[in-house]
């Protein structure tokens, strides 16, 4: 097994993850082919960090995809979120990839960024502050950001808009993730007290990617101290199921439970509505759907991995979970259940083979690891 994993790692290193600049192809051209870039190059002021970086990239005269350069648009976003398809022109070339970035893409962006900082011998945090945290909507500033985006995308296997790559780099380098600090908790409470529940504005202030995460955090911070915590009991599960079906008898097919209903159920259980909703979404709903479909005790792990490998889906980000859950072989599952199952497998394999990086932990590698063990345990739920 170790030999197979090693061979897969070498395969990835020599084929998928190419950090070096690719050779010129028929669809490539000089970054200086753009008249806008030539104009920018003439007025750079080396007193500014962004101009130092842009000047360095233009001086290297890197090769970029011609179709990307011809669509040299700029999208300005304050929020640390991906650029949506509807924010882009409708007449983009079909050669341009829009949407999700893979783990490979992220690693290439970070590698190229580190390379840029090292070559220029700059202090990273100072550069990040001037380039990524500044939200100037000036046209020239937008073009400079795109030039940086072209450099950061060097080595991508697909053609991307520079503005999308730059925004992805902003998220990777600036977004805060993980646990909230006591200072952030205080900021959340103070902000809502003074300005109300303006989650988007608050997410920009805190450097968080999602207003929804802040909404959930606020609810936890303001929840009653009398609320219960810990695992749900069988009696609590019965009450949740009974109350949810009272709200919508067709909940497993097309029903919906709104926020107010979760608040009502939460009060009856003396638990926060968010906790109850999460327990339903991740545990009870998938369990009921699989029971209804007769697949409650079916281990779908190998079938899931085999399907993803067959359809050349390398990473979690490549999967359309809603469509996947509709397939006959996954009857009774939910998108959340399948995604949780795969994430649990990935975590277990990562622990068993810590030498594998996130880029190397592809579906093919996971399949080899899964086939090498006789373990048939069902995937654990997040709160079990």
Secondary structure, DSSP 8 states (H G I E B T S, - for coil): -HHHHHHHHHHHHHHT---S-----TTEEEGGGSHHHHHHHHT--TTSHHHHHHHHHHHHT-EEEHHHHHT------SSSS---GGGS-TT--TTEE-S---HHHHHHHHHHHHHHHHHHT--HHHHHHHHTS-----HHHHHHHHHHHHHHTTT-SSEE-HHHHHHHHHHHHH---SS--HHHHHHHHHHHHHH-S-HHHHHHHHT-S-HHHHHHHHHHHHS-TT---SS--HHHHHHHHHHHHHH-TTTTTT----HHHHHHHHHHHTS-HHHHHHHIIIIIHHHHHHHHHT-TT---HHHHHHHHHHTT--SGGG--HHHHHTSGGGTT--HHHHHHHHHHHHHHHHHHTTT--TTT--HHHHHHHHHT---------TT-
